[in-house]
Amino acid sequence: MFAFGLGIAPAVYCVDTTARNIALFGDRPTADAEVVAWNPHVKGNGGTLTVRFVTADGRTVTTIVYEMRDRLSAGDRLRVRYNAERPRYARAADAGPDVVWPLVAGLVAMVALGGGLAMGWRACRSAR
C-alpha cells in the first residue's frame, strides 16, 4: 500500500503538467504580463512567478507561471504565452514545454503504482 501511495503524487504532477503542455501547444496568443510575486521553492534555488496580464478579449488573469528562463521580481515585465480558452495556463513566451520532469514523474508513478498493485495482488493470493 505504501508503494501505491508513493505513486499518486508523481501521477498528479505528470497529469497536470501534461495538461498545461497540451493547452499551450502550437500557436497560442501572447500578452505582456506584470510579475506580481516571486514564489521561491522551500528548498533549492527555483521558484514560480505569479503574473497578471490582460487577454486579447479583455479578461484580466492572475496565474502562476512555472516555466521561465529568468528569475524576476515583483513589478518586472514578462511576455507570456497563454491558452485563450483557459488563460490560467500560461508560461513565459521564450520558454518551451516542460517535458523531462513530467516524463520522469510518469515513470516513477508507473513503477510505484505497479509495485503497489503487484504487492497487493500477491498479498491477496497468499491469504487464500
ChimeraX commands (.cxc) that place a marker at each C-alpha (Angstrom):
marker #1 position 0.00,0.00,0.00 radius 0.5
marker #1 position 2.90,2.33,0.74 radius 0.5
marker #1 position 4.33,1.92,-2.78 radius 0.5
marker #1 position 0.89,2.58,-4.25 radius 0.5
marker #1 position 0.62,5.80,-2.20 radius 0.5
marker #1 position 4.07,6.94,-3.36 radius 0.5
marker #1 position 2.89,6.79,-6.94 radius 0.5
marker #1 position -0.06,9.14,-6.53 radius 0.5
marker #1 position 1.85,12.47,-6.19 radius 0.5
marker #1 position 4.04,11.93,-9.27 radius 0.5
marker #1 position 0.97,10.83,-11.23 radius 0.5
marker #1 position -0.92,14.02,-10.32 radius 0.5
marker #1 position 2.12,16.18,-11.24 radius 0.5
marker #1 position 2.52,14.34,-14.54 radius 0.5
marker #1 position -1.15,14.76,-15.49 radius 0.5
marker #1 position -1.26,18.46,-14.51 radius 0.5
marker #1 position 1.95,19.34,-16.36 radius 0.5
marker #1 position 0.92,17.36,-19.43 radius 0.5
marker #1 position -2.46,19.14,-19.48 radius 0.5
marker #1 position -0.65,22.51,-19.34 radius 0.5
marker #1 position 1.72,21.46,-22.15 radius 0.5
marker #1 position -1.21,20.37,-24.34 radius 0.5
marker #1 position -3.11,23.59,-23.60 radius 0.5
marker #1 position -0.08,25.64,-24.67 radius 0.5
marker #1 position 0.84,23.56,-27.73 radius 0.5
marker #1 position 1.00,25.26,-31.10 radius 0.5
marker #1 position 0.48,28.89,-31.97 radius 0.5
marker #1 position -1.08,30.48,-28.88 radius 0.5
marker #1 position -1.63,34.17,-28.16 radius 0.5
marker #1 position 0.89,36.15,-26.13 radius 0.5
marker #1 position 0.49,39.05,-23.73 radius 0.5
marker #1 position 2.67,41.42,-21.75 radius 0.5
marker #1 position 2.41,40.40,-18.08 radius 0.5
marker #1 position 3.40,42.11,-14.86 radius 0.5
marker #1 position 5.16,39.98,-12.26 radius 0.5
marker #1 position 3.12,40.19,-9.06 radius 0.5
marker #1 position 5.38,37.99,-6.91 radius 0.5
marker #1 position 8.35,35.65,-6.97 radius 0.5
marker #1 position 7.43,32.44,-5.11 radius 0.5
marker #1 position 10.65,30.68,-4.06 radius 0.5
marker #1 position 10.68,26.94,-3.51 radius 0.5
marker #1 position 11.19,25.75,0.06 radius 0.5
marker #1 position 14.41,24.02,-0.98 radius 0.5
marker #1 position 16.78,24.91,-3.79 radius 0.5
marker #1 position 17.08,27.97,-6.00 radius 0.5
marker #1 position 13.95,27.53,-8.10 radius 0.5
marker #1 position 10.54,29.01,-7.81 radius 0.5
marker #1 position 7.47,30.19,-9.67 radius 0.5
marker #1 position 6.12,33.57,-10.69 radius 0.5
marker #1 position 2.68,34.97,-10.03 radius 0.5
marker #1 position 1.82,37.17,-13.01 radius 0.5
marker #1 position -1.10,39.33,-14.10 radius 0.5
marker #1 position -1.98,40.02,-17.73 radius 0.5
marker #1 position -4.89,41.03,-19.94 radius 0.5
marker #1 position -6.02,38.59,-22.63 radius 0.5
marker #1 position -6.84,39.61,-26.20 radius 0.5
marker #1 position -10.57,39.61,-25.31 radius 0.5
marker #1 position -10.02,41.91,-22.31 radius 0.5
marker #1 position -10.05,39.47,-19.37 radius 0.5
marker #1 position -7.60,40.19,-16.56 radius 0.5
marker #1 position -5.89,36.98,-15.44 radius 0.5
marker #1 position -3.66,36.32,-12.44 radius 0.5
marker #1 position -1.91,32.97,-12.62 radius 0.5
marker #1 position 1.27,31.11,-11.73 radius 0.5
marker #1 position 3.99,30.64,-14.33 radius 0.5
marker #1 position 6.13,27.55,-13.78 radius 0.5
marker #1 position 8.30,27.67,-16.89 radius 0.5
marker #1 position 10.52,30.72,-17.29 radius 0.5
marker #1 position 14.16,31.40,-18.12 radius 0.5
marker #1 position 14.97,34.27,-15.77 radius 0.5
marker #1 position 14.28,34.95,-12.11 radius 0.5
marker #1 position 12.26,38.14,-11.96 radius 0.5
marker #1 position 10.97,40.34,-9.15 radius 0.5
marker #1 position 7.61,41.96,-8.46 radius 0.5
marker #1 position 6.99,44.80,-10.90 radius 0.5
marker #1 position 9.11,43.31,-13.72 radius 0.5
marker #1 position 7.53,42.67,-17.12 radius 0.5
marker #1 position 7.36,39.29,-18.82 radius 0.5
marker #1 position 5.93,38.19,-22.16 radius 0.5
marker #1 position 3.67,35.15,-21.63 radius 0.5
marker #1 position 2.05,32.65,-23.98 radius 0.5
marker #1 position -1.41,31.58,-22.83 radius 0.5
marker #1 position -4.35,29.40,-23.82 radius 0.5
marker #1 position -7.27,31.57,-24.98 radius 0.5
marker #1 position -9.90,29.17,-23.61 radius 0.5
marker #1 position -8.10,28.60,-20.29 radius 0.5
marker #1 position -5.82,31.61,-19.74 radius 0.5
marker #1 position -4.66,30.29,-16.36 radius 0.5
marker #1 position -2.45,28.00,-18.47 radius 0.5
marker #1 position 0.47,30.33,-19.22 radius 0.5
marker #1 position 4.25,30.21,-19.49 radius 0.5
marker #1 position 6.99,32.63,-20.41 radius 0.5
marker #1 position 6.86,33.10,-24.19 radius 0.5
marker #1 position 10.57,32.28,-24.54 radius 0.5
marker #1 position 10.34,29.02,-22.53 radius 0.5
marker #1 position 9.49,25.71,-24.12 radius 0.5
marker #1 position 7.30,22.97,-22.69 radius 0.5
marker #1 position 8.32,21.13,-19.55 radius 0.5
marker #1 position 8.92,17.63,-20.89 radius 0.5
marker #1 position 11.66,15.98,-18.81 radius 0.5
marker #1 position 10.16,16.18,-15.30 radius 0.5
marker #1 position 6.66,15.00,-16.31 radius 0.5
marker #1 position 8.28,12.05,-18.09 radius 0.5
marker #1 position 10.36,11.18,-15.01 radius 0.5
marker #1 position 7.33,11.65,-12.72 radius 0.5
marker #1 position 5.20,9.47,-15.00 radius 0.5
marker #1 position 7.79,6.68,-14.93 radius 0.5
marker #1 position 8.11,6.89,-11.12 radius 0.5
marker #1 position 4.32,6.85,-10.81 radius 0.5
marker #1 position 4.01,3.80,-13.06 radius 0.5
marker #1 position 6.67,1.88,-11.11 radius 0.5
marker #1 position 5.24,2.82,-7.70 radius 0.5
marker #1 position 1.61,2.22,-8.66 radius 0.5
marker #1 position 2.51,-1.02,-10.43 radius 0.5
marker #1 position 4.60,-2.17,-7.47 radius 0.5
marker #1 position 1.80,-1.35,-5.06 radius 0.5
marker #1 position -0.73,-3.25,-7.14 radius 0.5
marker #1 position 1.60,-6.23,-7.52 radius 0.5
marker #1 position 2.28,-6.37,-3.77 radius 0.5
marker #1 position -1.45,-6.09,-3.03 radius 0.5
marker #1 position -2.26,-8.84,-5.52 radius 0.5
marker #1 position 0.46,-11.03,-4.04 radius 0.5
marker #1 position -0.86,-10.45,-0.50 radius 0.5
marker #1 position -4.39,-11.39,-1.61 radius 0.5
marker #1 position -3.15,-14.52,-3.36 radius 0.5
marker #1 position -1.12,-15.69,-0.34 radius 0.5
marker #1 position -4.07,-15.11,2.02 radius 0.5
marker #1 position -6.06,-17.86,0.29 radius 0.5
marker link #1:1,2 radius 0.2
marker link #1:2,3 radius 0.2
marker link #1:3,4 radius 0.2
marker link #1:4,5 radius 0.2
marker link #1:5,6 radius 0.2
marker link #1:6,7 radius 0.2
marker link #1:7,8 radius 0.2
marker link #1:8,9 radius 0.2
marker link #1:9,10 radius 0.2
marker link #1:10,11 radius 0.2
marker link #1:11,12 radius 0.2
marker link #1:12,13 radius 0.2
marker link #1:13,14 radius 0.2
marker link #1:14,15 radius 0.2
marker link #1:15,16 radius 0.2
marker link #1:16,17 radius 0.2
marker link #1:17,18 radius 0.2
marker link #1:18,19 radius 0.2
marker link #1:19,20 radius 0.2
marker link #1:20,21 radius 0.2
marker link #1:21,22 radius 0.2
marker link #1:22,23 radius 0.2
marker link #1:23,24 radius 0.2
marker link #1:24,25 radius 0.2
marker link #1:25,26 radius 0.2
marker link #1:26,27 radius 0.2
marker link #1:27,28 radius 0.2
marker link #1:28,29 radius 0.2
marker link #1:29,30 radius 0.2
marker link #1:30,31 radius 0.2
marker link #1:31,32 radius 0.2
marker link #1:32,33 radius 0.2
marker link #1:33,34 radius 0.2
marker link #1:34,35 radius 0.2
marker link #1:35,36 radius 0.2
marker link #1:36,37 radius 0.2
marker link #1:37,38 radius 0.2
marker link #1:38,39 radius 0.2
marker link #1:39,40 radius 0.2
marker link #1:40,41 radius 0.2
marker link #1:41,42 radius 0.2
marker link #1:42,43 radius 0.2
marker link #1:43,44 radius 0.2
marker link #1:44,45 radius 0.2
marker link #1:45,46 radius 0.2
marker link #1:46,47 radius 0.2
marker link #1:47,48 radius 0.2
marker link #1:48,49 radius 0.2
marker link #1:49,50 radius 0.2
marker link #1:50,51 radius 0.2
marker link #1:51,52 radius 0.2
marker link #1:52,53 radius 0.2
marker link #1:53,54 radius 0.2
marker link #1:54,55 radius 0.2
marker link #1:55,56 radius 0.2
marker link #1:56,57 radius 0.2
marker link #1:57,58 radius 0.2
marker link #1:58,59 radius 0.2
marker link #1:59,60 radius 0.2
marker link #1:60,61 radius 0.2
marker link #1:61,62 radius 0.2
marker link #1:62,63 radius 0.2
marker link #1:63,64 radius 0.2
marker link #1:64,65 radius 0.2
marker link #1:65,66 radius 0.2
marker link #1:66,67 radius 0.2
marker link #1:67,68 radius 0.2
marker link #1:68,69 radius 0.2
marker link #1:69,70 radius 0.2
marker link #1:70,71 radius 0.2
marker link #1:71,72 radius 0.2
marker link #1:72,73 radius 0.2
marker link #1:73,74 radius 0.2
marker link #1:74,75 radius 0.2
marker link #1:75,76 radius 0.2
marker link #1:76,77 radius 0.2
marker link #1:77,78 radius 0.2
marker link #1:78,79 radius 0.2
marker link #1:79,80 radius 0.2
marker link #1:80,81 radius 0.2
marker link #1:81,82 radius 0.2
marker link #1:82,83 radius 0.2
marker link #1:83,84 radius 0.2
marker link #1:84,85 radius 0.2
marker link #1:85,86 radius 0.2
marker link #1:86,87 radius 0.2
marker link #1:87,88 radius 0.2
marker link #1:88,89 radius 0.2
marker link #1:89,90 radius 0.2
marker link #1:90,91 radius 0.2
marker link #1:91,92 radius 0.2
marker link #1:92,93 radius 0.2
marker link #1:93,94 radius 0.2
marker link #1:94,95 radius 0.2
marker link #1:95,96 radius 0.2
marker link #1:96,97 radius 0.2
marker link #1:97,98 radius 0.2
marker link #1:98,99 radius 0.2
marker link #1:99,100 radius 0.2
marker link #1:100,101 radius 0.2
marker link #1:101,102 radius 0.2
marker link #1:102,103 radius 0.2
marker link #1:103,104 radius 0.2
marker link #1:104,105 radius 0.2
marker link #1:105,106 radius 0.2
marker link #1:106,107 radius 0.2
marker link #1:107,108 radius 0.2
marker link #1:108,109 radius 0.2
marker link #1:109,110 radius 0.2
marker link #1:110,111 radius 0.2
marker link #1:111,112 radius 0.2
marker link #1:112,113 radius 0.2
marker link #1:113,114 radius 0.2
marker link #1:114,115 radius 0.2
marker link #1:115,116 radius 0.2
marker link #1:116,117 radius 0.2
marker link #1:117,118 radius 0.2
marker link #1:118,119 radius 0.2
marker link #1:119,120 radius 0.2
marker link #1:120,121 radius 0.2
marker link #1:121,122 radius 0.2
marker link #1:122,123 radius 0.2
marker link #1:123,124 radius 0.2
marker link #1:124,125 radius 0.2
marker link #1:125,126 radius 0.2
marker link #1:126,127 radius 0.2
marker link #1:127,128 radius 0.2
view
